[in-house]
Amino acid sequence: MVKQHQVPIEELQTACCAALQQLGYADDESRLITEVLMYAQLRGNSQNVVKIAAGALTGPAGVAREEMRAIQEGPLSMQLDGGKRLGMLAVEAAVTQALDRCQQLGFGIAGTCNTSSSTGALGYWARRIADAGFIGLVLSQSPEYVAPHGSSQAVFGTNPIAVAVPTEHEPMVLDMATSAAAWYDLLKAKNDGQAVPADIGYDAHGQQTTDPGAILDGGAIRPFDRSHKGSHLALLVELLTGGLACGAVTQKAAAENWANLVIALDPALLGPAAGFRSRATALLEAVKAAIPIPDGPGVWLPGERGDAQAARCVASGTVPVDLQTLDDIKSMAQGRMRQQSAATPTPGARIDDPLAAAAQVPAAHPPSSQSADTPSSSGSPPLPVGSSGGNGVGPQVAPTAPGVQLGEDLSKDVPTQELVPGSSAPEAGSGGVGQGPQVASDAAGVQFEEIFPDAQWHQADISEDNVHQPASPSSAAQAAASSSDRPRDSISTAEASTSSLPAVSRGARGPAMATRLCHPPKVTEDPYGAISPPLYQTATFHQHSATQCGPYDYSRSGNPTRNQLQAHVAELEGAHRAFAFGSGMAALSTVVRLVPSGGHIVAGRDLYGGTSRLLARVVPNLGITVSHVDTANPAEVAAAFIPGRTKLLMLETPTNPKLDVCDIRGCCEIAQQAGVLVVVDNSIMAPVFQQPLALGADISMTSATKFIAGHSDVTGGLLSVKDPAIADQIYFFQNAEGSALGPFDCWLSMRGLKTMALRMERQAATCALLASALHAHPLISRVNYPGLPSHPAYALHSRQATSGGSLLSFETGSVEASQKIVEQTKLFKVTVSFGSVTSLISLPCYMSHASIPAEVRAARGLPDDLIRISAGIEDPEDLLQDLDQAIQQAMKCVGQKPVPLQLPHQPAADAAAAEKQQLRQRIKDLEGLLAQAQSPA
């Protein structure tokens, strides 16, 4: 038996890339092929690097390669002639084409034919599609290795099939051959001198055999389940690939014409994509929760075992490879190594990190500089990537990396480490839903970030089972402080921090939130193609008939600008429909309309002042009663429900101004069991940092005045609704009562959306810095900020949001001191509201919450000395200095010795600051000497 050897991942990848270049592949082709092979190697899949050593990637001898070209092309489809090129390169082109069409039209299908070599692990390609938020199906045809059930004659190929399904967590990826064994598994067993099970295949005489060599030498492999069902599945792959994609259907080995089929389907074609992901997640969770049989193997989802092995490899930095394969690859690579040893490596010529094509492979592969007719030094002609008359058929490698998902029983194999808000978390693996996903997420996040230092990861969907810790104040503070372009002397910050700004959630498996904010769905026709959506500042619309109206007649009922904003918000929130109102309170008032007279509403105790006023002074006049409870206590929420009467649960999390946190998912589950609607005021987090609908809420309300518009120049509110029937009611009330947002305010809100992620990231990083500094100051008795580990609901907030946000509040124990702080600030504007690019400060009990009676505020634990700060996008150290001088004046006012406001001790930052100070002093000294030398004697 050939021994397995633990090889550093980097060493193996570098050798593979060099060996492929020796075979004549261009640098970019080598990186792509290596990435695909390493995906398999890390998972123990036979479609791995042994293909290089076995000569499977050299192509058929004497067959000239041609450029790939489009045989047929349509809006939804493309058929490619692979030109006898490597199957991986052809499938890469097909995936690119299918994805492009799916992104535009919701469906894409691409076939390849005339390829005569391996496509690699199909799970890699299907995963690529699911990572974009679509359902991926990839089928591949191969030569005659497999016998139909009831025969010993090889007719089918091993015919792998891969299906990837997006979920609320990570895609589930099924990758399987339709044969009882993969061809390369048999080859490996033969080389290792191992026998195989007797029911795997037949020899050339039709007899079952345990000799893998006999099966490969004129024999046949059996279907994977040794029955007609597996045989029929193999036949289905043959029909779809050979029939649709024009591959050979008989004498495939002789024709050297194998086909592949790639399908990308947007689940949004049949309803909201978020609904599909939710249903898929529920099903996978039910499967995973099934009670395992005693002493059984446990319940595994497709892809979990391989992803667990990949996690262990990445954690150790090594991967098992048999020594013979490793030696063969290194021998092939020697020529390339010698060429590189005497020259400076060119960018991208060597892959320095495992699977680094995810971060390094360019967006498009340029054609090879070598001619297809020019043989390489190994005797094999190079494989340049072709195109089809400008159609861009050449493979395009999107930055993607297969992730890792672990089951609970494997969590001990992977080291865990807490993710901090600035660290980027990769998407976990294809297992979809596992037990103990926090371990999987954290382990994968830490390890992949280490080996992908340049990759720009984004956090995945936020759910109870996908935990990403919010900003650690010290890390976020360092990130914010390091953004300053000029030297500072008064307050030390960690300018050398490696932390990034808080991550932005990826609401779907497609583009990240920041990208989706900049590229709204198109719902209005513009004959001129304006990049900025047109403003329809009009009350009425001309009708071409006196008896039939067009799509718009009166802007109270509908306006193209408002519809564009509403469609964009619905897409961001994962809603069926969204509605723009004249204010956040107008939006919440409309939600209250859903409760009939005699109904009952349950709401939190710590609420925005306007919401409290609505519930205390308006709602009772409608014959509706209200109960206020601690929504952070699910049991108290459940106890407040009145059977048959409670119709609405109003949540606000984090709350304003105490920044309390409630369990959205837990409260929603309680409400759903009681048949109660749930609305969440998500104004503080907005869809960038928190997605209530994905956590079970029926309606999400976000104040457009705050982060949406972002510049304190719009008053507006947005409702995102999940259920079509509820959406119809909301529209009826909006139209009947005339509460819709005007066109110009809608246009300003759309403009604000484009920069919302950028603003919120900066604001959250600055707020974390301020919270950290305030937390350590002796005048401050309490800091309310859910991004602080000291916050009582820090862990809960971590599960449902991706950042601590940019709003904080704190107490001084003295109204006089608090008033002095607020009034003595220079950069902070003393005003109500939050979410502006300008930093804001207020005393809520005297401003935004003054409408709440003092005795009610006291009962709800809302102290008069409470200060609320909304961090803007100013330089964070300017804000720190401004707050510092105000606090010192307040301390003098109340008879205390002033103490400077500063960040917690950061040795690395202090050392860096000292070094910079020494350098500045040295420069100053040199300038003085220079001035003396130049002065006249």
N, C-alpha and C positions, 0 to 999 in steps of 0.2 A: 504494500500500500504506500502511495506517495504521501509523505508527511505534510501536514498543514503547518504553516509558519505565520506567526503574527508579524505583519509587515507594516511599518508606518504608512499611513494613508497617503501622505504627501509623496513618499518615495515611490509607491506603486503608481500613483497618478502621473508623476513626472516621467517614469519609465514608459508607461503606456503612451503618453503623448509623443515622446521621442520615437518610440517604435512605429507609431502610425505615420509620423512624418517620414520615417525611413521607407515606409511603404508607398510614399508618394502623395499622401494627403496633405492639403494645405493646413496652415496653422489653425485657422478657425474650424476647419473640418475635424482636425485632430482633437480639438478641445470639445466639440460637440460629441463626437464618438466616445471619447473618454468619459464624459459626463454620463452618458447613457449606460456605459458598461459599469461605471462605478455605482450607479443607482442599483444595478443588479448585484454587484459584488458585495455591497454592504448588507444586502438582504438575503444572501445565500441563494440567489436566483441563478440558475445555470446560464442565463444569457449574460455572462460576465466576461472578465478579461481573458478567460481561457480562449475566447474566440480569436484573440490576437495571436496567441502562441500556436493555436491549431491551424492557422492559415485561413480561417474563415473570412477574413476581411481583405484578402488579396484580389478577389474577383476571379472569374473564369479566365483561364489562360487563353491568350490569342483573341479575345473578344474586345474590340475597340469600344471605348466609352463615347457616348454622345452627350450633347447637352440635354438636360431635361427640358421638355417642351409641353405646352398645353395642347392636348388632342381636342378637347371640347371644353367650353367655358360658358357658364351662365350666371345669372344673379345669385343663385343659391349653390352652385356646384362648379367643380373643376375636375377634369380628368387629365392626369399627367402621365406622360411617357418617361419612365425613369432613365432611359438611355443606358441600360446595363450598369447603372451606378449602384453604390452601396444602398441597401434598403433603408438604413437609418437616415441617410440624406434625403431620400425620396419621401419618407414618412414625415420628416421635419417640414418639408415643403407643403405636404398635404395638410398637416396640422395648422400651419400658418394660414393657408387658404381657407380652411374650414372655419377657423376662429374669426378671420376677418369678415366672412359672410355672416356668421352668427351674430357678431357684434353689431352688424348693420341691420340685418333682417330677421334675426332670431333663429336662423337655421343655416347650417352650412355642411356640405358633404363634399369630400374630395377622395378620389381614387387614384392609385398609382399602379402601373403595370410595367413590365419589361425591366424588373429589377431581379437580380440573380444572387442576392446575398442577404445577410441577416438584417432584421429590423430592430433587434435588441428587445429588451423587456417592454412589452406593450403598456404595462402599468405606468411607465414613465410618461408616455405620450398622452394617455387618458387623463393622468393627473394634471398635465399641462392645461387641458381643456377645463377640468373642474376647478382649477385654481382661478380661472377667469369667470367663474360663476355659472358655467354651463354643464349640462350632462354630456359626458364624453363616451363615445363608443369607438373602439379601434379593433379591427379584425385583420388577421394576416394569414396569407397562404404560403405553403411551403411544399417541397417535393414529396413524392410518394414514400411515406414512412409508415403510415398507419393503415391497418386493415379494418374494413367495416365489420361490425359485429356479425358473427356467423361465417366469416371468411378469414383466411390467413394470407391473402394477397394484399399487398400494400397499394392503396388507392388514394387515401387522404394524406394531407400533411399533418404535422403535429398541431397546426391551425390554432394558435393561441387567440384568445379573445380577452379584451379588457374593457371594463365599464367603470366609469368614475362618476360619482353622484355628489353634488355639493350638499352640505348640511349646515346646521347652525354652528358647528364646530369646525371640523376639517373634512375634506372630501373622503368618502369611502371609496376605495379602489379595489375592484376585483380584477385579478390578473391570473389567468389560468390557461394551460394548454388543454386541448380537447382529447389528448392522448394520455395513456396510463403513465408514460414517462416522457420527458423531453429528450430529444436526440442527444443533446450535450450531456445530460445526466448519464445516458448509456455510455457515451464516449468516455466520460470521466471514470465510470465504474470499470470499463474495460482497461483503461490506463492504470487504474489503481489495483487491478487484479481482483476485483470484487464481483461476487455473484449478485444477481438481482432476483426479486421474488419470481416464483414460477408462473404467476398469472400476468406478468408484464407483457410478454410478447411471444412470437413464434420464430423458429428458425426457418431456413429456406425450404425445409420439407414439410412445413405446416405443423411441426411439433412444438409444444410449449417447452421453453428452455429457461434456465437460469443464467445462461452464458450471454452477457451483453454483446460480445463480439459476434455471436451467431445471429443475434437479432439484427445487428447492423449489416451483416454480410448476407444480403439477400432475404432476410427475414422481414418481420413486420411487428410493429408495436400495436397493442390493443387500445381500444377507446378507454378514456379515463375511468369510467365506471364499469367497464367490461360488460356493457349491455347495449341494447339497441338505442337507449336514450342518449348515451354519450356518442354513439355512432351518428345519430341524427343531428346532434349539435355540431359535430365535425362536418357533416354534409352541409349544414346551413352556412357555415363559414365558407365552404367551397363555393356554394351557390352565390353568396353575396359578393365575395371578393372576385372569384373567377368570372361570374356572370356580369356584375355591375362594373367592376374595375378592369375588365378585359384581360385578366390573367389566363394562362393556359388552364384548361380543365382536364386534359388528358396528356400524358407524356410530359409532365411538367419539368421533370429533371432534364429531359433532353432539350426541351424548348428553352430552358433557363429563363422562364417568364413567370414570375410570381407576382401576385397582386396584393395590395393592401387597401383597406377602406377605412376612412376616418369620418365620423359624424359628430357634429357639435349641435346641441339643441338647447335653446334658452327655455327654461321652465316657465318663464313669464308669458310664453305663448298661451298657456292654459290657466292663467291666473297669476296673482302676485308671486314673485319668486320667493319672497320671504315665507309665504304660506307653504310652498313646496318644501323649502329647507326645514321648516318647523315639523312638517309631517314626516319627512325622511328621518329627522333626528329622533322623533318620538318612536318610530319603528325600530331604529337601531338601539335605542335605549331599552326598549322592551326585550329585544333579542339579548342584549348584554346582561339584562337583569334576570334572565331565565335561570331557574334553579339548576345548578349542574348536577349530574349524576354522581353518586359516591365514587371516589377514586378515579373519576374520569378526567379527561384532558382539560375540562373547563369549556366555557363558551367563548369562542373567538370570532371576531368580525374579520371579513376579508382584509388582508394586508397587515393585520396586527402583529403577527409573528415576525414577518420580515422587518417591519418598522421597529419592533423591539430590538431585533438583532442590530439594525442600523444604529439605533441609539447607543447600544453598548459599544459598538465599534467607534462611533464618533467620540464617546466619552473617554475611551482609552487612547484614541488617536491611532489605533491600528486596525487592520482588517486581515482575516485569515486567507492565505493563498498557499497553494501547494508549491513546494520549492522548485519543482520541475517547470511549472508554468512561469514562476517568477524568473528563473534563470533564462528561459527561452525569451521572455519579453526583454530582459536586460541585454541579452546578446543582440537582439534585433535593434535595440536602442543605442548600442555602442557607437555606431557611426555618427548618429545625431549628436551624442554627447561630446564626441571628439570635435565635431564641427563647432559646437558652442563653447568649448573650453577655452579656445583662443580668441574669442570675441566677446564683446559686451552683449548680454542678452537684450534682445529687442522687446519692447513692451508686448506682453501677451504671448511671447514665444514659449514661456515656461509657466505652467500652472503651479502657483506656490501654495495653494490651499486645496484641501479635499473638495471635490465637486465645485471648484472655483469657477467653472463656466457660468454658474448662476450669477456670479458677480462680474466676470471678465469677458464673456463672449459678446462680441459686438452685436448690435441689433440686426445687422444684415451681413451675410457672408459674402465678401467680394469674390469674384472668380479667381481661380488659381492663376498665377502668372505663368505656369507651365502649360505647354500644349498637351492636349490629350494624346497626341501621337508620340510624345517624347517620353521614353521609358525612364523610370527613376533608377537610382543606383542599385535597387534591389531587383530590378528586372520587371517590376510591375508598373504600368503607367499610372500617372497621378489621376486623381479624381476631382477635377475642378467642378464647382457648382455652376450650373447653367441657369438660364432664364428663358422666358418665352416672349420674345419680341416686346420687351418692356412691360410684361405683365407681372414681373416680380415673382416669378415662380421659385426662385432660389430659396433655400431654407433660411428661415429667420429664427434665431434662438432668442426667445424672450427671457429676461432674467427670471428664472424660476428655480426652485430647489425643492426636491422631495423632502417632506418633513418626517417627523417621527411621532408616533402615538403609542403609548404603553398601556398595557392592562395593569390592574392593581397588583397582580401577583408578580409582576416584573419590575415594579417601581424600585425595589431594592437594588436593582442592577445598575441604575443610573443615578449619579449624584445629583442632588437638588441644590438649587441656589435661588434665592429670591430675586425676582426681576424688579429693578427700580424703574421709575416712570420714565426716565430718559432713555433707558436701554430699549433697543428695538427687539421686539419679540417676533420670531418667525412663525409661520404657520406650521402647525403640527402635522402629523403624518396621516397617511391614508386610512388608518384604522377608523377614522370617523369619530366614534364615541367610545371611549374606554373608561375603565374604572380608575379612579385616581388621576384624572387628566391634569391636575395642577402639577404633579410630578413630571408628567410628560412635557407639559408646556414649558416649565421652568428648565428642565434638563436640556430639552431641545433648544430652548432659547439661548441659554448660556453657551452651550457647545457650538451651535451653528454660528452664533455671533463671533465666537473666538476664531472660527476658521473662515468666516466671511466678513472680515473687518470693513470692507468697502460696500457691502450689499446694503441697500436701503430697504429694511424690512418694515412691515406695518403690522399692527396687532390684528388679530383675527376677531370674528364676531364675539361680542361680549355676552356671556351666558353664565349660568351658575356653575357649569362644568368647565369653564375655560377661564382660569384665573390669571390675570396680569396685575401685578401690584401697581398702585398709583405712585405718584412721584414721591420718592424719598426726599424730604426737603433739602438735605445737604447736597444730594446729587443734582436736583433741579436748580438749587441755588447756584451751584457751581456752573451749571450750564448757562443760566441767565447772566451771571456775572461775567462769564467769559466772552459774552457777546459784545462787550464794549470795545470800541476801536482805539480808545486813548488811555494812557496810563492813569491810575488812580492811586491816591496816597492814604486816604482817611480810613477806608473800610476794606479789610482783606477779603478777597474772594478767590475761589479756586479757578484761576484762569486756565490752568492746565487740565481741567477736568475732561474726561473722556465721555461723560454722559451727554446724551443729546436731549432735545426738548421732548416733552411728553408725547408719546406716540398717539397717532390718530387712528381711531378704529376703522376697520375695513368692514363696512356694513354688508357687503356681499362678497362672493368669491371672485368678483371682477376687480376693476380698478379700485385703488384706495380712495378713502373719503376725500382727500385733498384733490385728487384727480376728478372725481365725480362732481365736486363743487364747481370746478372750472368748465365742465362739459355737460350742460344740462340736456335733458331729452328735448327733442324738437317737437313742439305741439302747434306752432303757428307757422303759416306759410309766409315767407318773405321773398318776393321776386328778385331782390337785389343781393340776397345772401349776406346781410350785415352780420358781423361777428358779434356785436352787442345786440341783444334782442330789441326790436323796435318798441317804442313807447306809443301806445294808442291812447292818447290823452283826449278822450271824447266821451260824451255822455250818450250819444245815440249813433246809429249806423244806418246808412242808406239801404233801403230795401228795393230789390228789382221787381217786386210784384206787390200789388196792394192786398193780395189774399194769401200769399205765402212768404213767411219770414226766412231770412238766412240764418246762419249759425249765431249771429249776434244782433240784438236789436236795441238793448238798453243796458248800460254798464252796471246798473245795480244787479241785473240778472246774470250778466256775463261779459267779460272783457278779455281780449286776447292777451294783454299784458299780465292780467291777474291769473289767467289760466296757465300761462307759461311758468309763473312763480309757483303756483299750486302743484303743477305736475313735477317740477323740480324737487319741491319739498317732499312730495309723496314718494318719489324715488329714493331720496336720501333716508327717509324714515322707514321704508319698507311698508308703506301704507297702500290701501286700495285707492284712497283719494285724500287730498288735502285742501284746506280752505283758508283763505287769508281774510282777516277781520281788521276793523279799524283800530283795535287795541287788544291787548291780551285779556282784559276784562270783558270786552265784547265777545271774545271767543269763549271764555268760561261761562258767561251768561247764557250763551247758546247751548252749551253742554247741559246747564241746569234745566233748560227747556225740555230735555229728554225725560225728566222726572215729572210724573203727573201729580196733580193736586192730591194731597193725602199721602204722598210718598215720603220717603225718609232718606237723608244723605248722611253718610259717615265721612268725616274729614279729620285731618290732623289738628293738633293744638298750635304748633308753630307754623303759621301761614303768612304769606304776603299780606300786608295790610289791606289791600284792595279786595283780595279774596275773602278775608275775614269780614269786611264790611258787607260784601255781597251776601254772604251766608247769614250774617246777623241781622241785617236790616232790609234786605230785599226778598230773599227766599221765603222767610216766614209769611210774607204777604201773599205768596202764591199757594199757601196751604201746605207747605212742605216743612217738615221738621229736620233739625240738624243735630248730630251728636259729634262732639270733638273728643278724639282719643289720641293716645300715644301710638302713632302708626309704626313706630319702631318695635312695638310689641304685637306680633301677629295674634296672640291670644286675645289681647284687648280689642283688636279689630274685629275678630270673629264674634266676641261677646256682644259687641255693639250692634250687630245686624239684627233687625227685626224681621222675622219670616213673613214674606208676602208684602212687606212695606218698603224695606230698604232697596233702593234702585240704583244708587250711585255711591262709589267710594272715590273720594278725591285725595290724591296723594301729591306730595311735593317733596322731592328728594334730589339733592340736599335741600333742606328747608331754608327759608329766608326770614330772619337773618342769623339764626343760631347754627345753621349748617348741620342740623341733625340728619340722620340717614335712616331710611326705612327700606325694608326688603321688598323690592318691587315684585320679584317672582313669587315670594311667599304670600304676599298680600293678594296678588292676582289669583293664585290658586285657591285661596280661601273664598274670594269673591266669586270666582267661576262656579264653585260648588254651590254657592247660594244664589246663583243667577243674578249677580250684581255687576253692573258695568264699572269699569275702572278708568279714570282719567288721571294722568300724571302730568303735573306741571314740571316740564323738563327745561325751564328757561335757564337755569344755572349751568347745566351741562351741555344743552343743545345736542343735536344728533351727532356732532363731532366726537363727543366724549361718552355719550350714553344713549341707548336706543330702547326706550320703554316698550314699544310694540313687540320687539323681539323677546322681551322678558315677560310677555303675557298681557300687557295693558291693551285696552280696547281703543283708547284715544290718548294721543300725546299732544300736549299744548306747549308751544314755545313762543315766548314773546319776541316778535320781530324787532321790537325796539332795542333789544339787548344785543346779542352776538350776531344775529342774522344781518341786520343792517350795519350795526357796529360802530356808527359814528354819531350817535345821539341826534340824528336828524330825521328819524322816522318814528312814528307811533303805530304799532301794529301787533297783531297776534295771529298765530297759525295753529290750526287743528289738523292733525294727521289721524285718519280714521282707518281702522283695519276692516271693518265689516261693511259690505255694500249697503245693507239695509239701513244701518245707522248713518252712513254717509248721505243717503238720500234724505233722511230727516234733518241732518245738519244743513244741507243745502236749502231745504224748504224754509227753515227758520232764517237762514242768512238772507235769502231773497225776500222773504215776507217782511222782515224787520229792517232791511236795508243796512246791515252792519258790515258789509264788505269793505275791504281796503281799496282806496282809490288807485288809479293806474300809475300815477307818478310815484307814490309810495311803494307800490309793487315793483316798479322799475329800480328804485333805489335799493330795495331789498335784494333784488336779483344781483345787482352790482356788488352788494355787500357779501353775498354768498360766496363769490369767487375767492375772496381773501379770508374767509372765516377760519379755515383751518390754520392758516399762517398766523392770524391774529391770536387765536385761542391758544395755540402752542406757546407763543411768546408770553402771553398774559399769564398762563398757568405756571410757566417756569418762574416768572417774576413773583407771582403770588406765593409759590413754595418758598422762595428765598425770603420774602417778608415774613411768612409764618414762622420759619425757622429762627429768624432774628428776634421776633417778638416773643417767641416761646421761651427764649433764654434771658429775657430782660426782667429785672426785679420789679419794675412798676406794674408789669402785666400779670394779672392773677389768673387769666384763662385765655387760651387761644382756641377758637373754633375753626378748624380746617380739616376736611376729611382726608387730605393727603399726608397729614402728620401721623406717624405710628402711634402717637399718644391719644389720638381721637378714639373714643370708645367704639365707633363703628368702622374703624379703618379697614378691617378684614372684609366686612360686608360690602363696603363701598368698592373695595378692590375687585370683588366678584362681578359687579354690575357696571362699572365705569372704568375708563382707561386713564383717568387723570383726576387729581384733586381739584382741578378747576381754578378759576381766577378770582374767587370771592372768599373772603375770610372775615371773621369778626373776633373782637377781643374785649376783655373787661379790664378795668383799672382799679375797681373798687371805689372810685370817686367820680361823681358826675362832674365836679369842677375840673378834675384832671382830664377827663375825657373831652369835655367841651374845649379846654385849652388846646389839646392835641389837634382836634378837628379844625379849630379856627386858626391855628398857627402854621398849618401846612401851606406851602406855596404852590407846589405842583399839583397836589390833589385838589380837585374841584369839590367844594362842599355842595352836594346836591343829592337828590334821590336817584334811583335807578342804578343800573350796572351794565357791564358788557361793552362799554365804549372804549375807543382807542385811547381816550384820556383817562387817567386814574381818578377815581371818585372816592369820596369819604363822607360819612354821615353818622349822625346819632339816630338810629331807626325809631326809638321811642318818641322822639320829638319831630320826626320827619315822615318817613314812609309808613310807619306803623302808629302814627299819632292818633289815627281814627279808632284804634282799639282802646277801650277804657283802661285806665291805669290799674284798676283792680283785676281786670282780666289779664293784662300783661303780667302782673305779679303772679297770678295763679299759674300762668303758662311758663314761668321762669324766664321772663324777658326783662332783664335788668335795665334801668335807665342809663347806666354808665356804659352800655354796650356800644362799641364803635364798629361800623362795617366799612370795609375797604374793598373796592373793585379795582384790581390791578389793570393798568393800561399797557401800552406798548412802548412807553418811554424807556430810557436807559435805566436798568434796574438799580444801579448804584446811585443815580441821581435821586431816585425815589427813596432809597435807603437813607441817604443824607438828609433829605427833606423831612422824612419821618423822624430821624434821629434828632434834628434840632427842635422839632415840635415837642417831642417827648421830654427832652431836657428842659425846655421852658415850662412844661406842665409840672415836672418834678419840682422845679423852683417855686412854682405857684402854690403847691401844696406843702411846701416846707421840707422837701426831701433833697438830698444831695444828688445832683445830676449824674447819671450813669450813661455812657455812650451805648447806642444801639449797634450791635455787631453780630456777625454770624458766629455760630459755634466754632470752636478752635479747629483749624484745618492746617495741620503741620505742613503738608505739601504746598498748600497755597501760600502759607506764610513764608516758606523758604523761597518760593518763586518770586513773591513780592519783594523780599529782601534782596534777592539777586538782581531784580530789575532796578531796585532803588540804588544798589551799588553801581550798576551799569550807568544809570542816569548821572550819578555823581561823578563817575569817571569821565563821562562825556563832557560834563560841565567843567571839570578840571582841565581837560584837554583844550576845550574852547578858550579857557582863560589863558593857558600857556600860548596858544596860537595868537590871541589878541595881543599879548605882551610882545611876542616876536615880531608882529607886524607894526607895532607902534614905533614912531620915530624915536631915535636915541636922544 
